Amino acid sequence: MFERPASGERAVVVQLDLGQDAIGERLAELKLLASSAGATVEGVVQGRRAMPDPALFAGRGKVEEIAETLRACGADLVIFNHALSPAQQRNLEKSLECRVVDRSALILDIFAQRARSHEGKLQVELAQLSHLSTRLVRGWTHLERQKGGIGLRGPGETQLETDRRLLGNRVKLLKSRLARLEKQRRTRRRARDRRDVLSVSLVGYTNAGKSTLFNALTKADAYAADQLFATLDTTSRRLFVGSGNIVISDTVGFIRDLPHALVAAFHATLEETAHADLLLHVVDAASEDREAQIAAVNAVLGEIGAAAVPQIQVWNKIDLTHADAAMQRGDCARIDRVFLSARTGDGLGLLRAALDEAAQAACAREIASIAPAPDGAEASMPDAGPCAPNSGPHAFAGATFPCDK
């Protein structure tokens, strides 16, 4: 049976051009991911292919180039900025005689390092086990039991079958624990709804400055650093604006090609975003790839059922672009964008004003929805007209923001 090689921290990163945009930005992001996981990037291998090779992903010639780079750099780890199939990963490890990690496993490793809360640790472990379930090679039996001896010999379970059974049992246990935590989260959400508190969630690409903005708005002490996925655990604080209190939550950052195992495992946490009344979509204004990052965030929001939640884009880090703080309105004079710097505080007043305006609009719509109709006429909501951007429970111009009493 194939034994996987031991992992190291001196890495060669591999970025292949398969027809994507912004290859330079993707490579820079991969280097940041590698350093965030604790690896030292010793070499870079790039190339171009029309499509991945079924067996080795990169092709025989490129794999030989990676092997030469490994020897030249003295590295002991290869990181691909792509998702590898289990067969491709095993074939690459046999050919290169070192540990090979794909993008999904790298992100999972970073999440495992950053999880602090009990729920966060459970979610990360569930995601890791889901990812490993198709990559089992002598991974678990040494943790559980020893086999063999008189009276125990015979066909029995193969080692791989035992590994799968032990992993399956652990996955069931984690899911049951997370289900209990999700029930508690739903109870807290219902309590917020009864108090008619406006719920606002910060979302955005990783390292866009969400936690820094959260701290600047709420005077909280959430961990903030210039690194990818600095924040994993959702933190909520009350924020007072002119029309009353709102609850604002800092959430995990998104990234391109976010592993599906993570999205599934963090379902309960991400569900808070889907149930928010308003999203503050934080954008790194200093990034040349910001439009692609905005599209990546919106794609994940669609995947978790939050595409219909109204957004205000917050273009952060204007201190790096030398732009002025500003507020931009779109159709029907609704606030679409706010330009600010969370680090310097420039423009924070404009964001507070935007949140206050949203809360006031919520109050007005709430009052209109419960006001008695004159002359016995049937009570109805004012027609939002063609300006309503969405429909349903999160319609920004339509009217379902709760109001502080």
Secondary structure, 3 states (H helix, E strand, C coil): CCCCCCCCCEEEEEEEECCCCCHHHHHHHHHHHHHHCCCEEEEEEEEECCCCECCCECCHHHHHHHHHHHHHHCCCEEEECCCCCHHHHHHHHHHHCCEEECHHHHHHHHHHHHCCCHHHHHHHHHHHHHHHCCCCCCCCHHHHCCCCCCCCCCCCCCHHHHHHHHHHHHHHHHHHHHHHHHHHHHHHHHHHHHCCCEEEEEEEECCCCHHHHHHHHHCCCCCCCCCCCCCCCCEEEEEEECCEEEEEEECCCECCCCCHHHHHHCHHHHHHHHCCCEEEEEEECCCCCHHHHHHHHHHHHHHCCCCCCCEEEEEECHHHHCCCCEEEECHHHCEEEEECCCCCCCCHHHHHHHHHHHHHHHHHHHHHHHCCCHHHCCCCCCCCHHHCCCCCCCCCCCCCCCCCC
